[in-house]
Amino acid sequence: MSWAEGSAFAPMPAYNISKAVLNALTVQYALSYTDEGFTFMAIHPGWLRTDMGGQDADLSVEEGATAVWEMVSSCTQTQNGQFMNIHIPGSESYTWDIIPW
């Protein structure tokens, strides 16, 4: 999952729609499988230096992947159904908080 300020991807409606569907699916699975003990969350991996993110992005792919792995490996049931921001120590942008839907 990802999160972009304002209308950063306005010219790409299919991208926006796919993210909305993934958000809804995350919440639906979280509700459907709570009793089985599964945790479903959407994770914002950060603004990554990729073909889409460009060279001015904040993080390398490796930094983003490491932060996502740390979040996945330490998540708890309290994150179930949430849209979570990664944590990068010392960053004001990536603070391991819940991003409002």
Summary of the structure (lengths in Angstrom):
residues: 101
radius of gyration: 14.0
end to end distance: 12.0
largest distance: 43.2
contacts: 241
relative contact order: 0.18
helix: 40%
strand: 11%
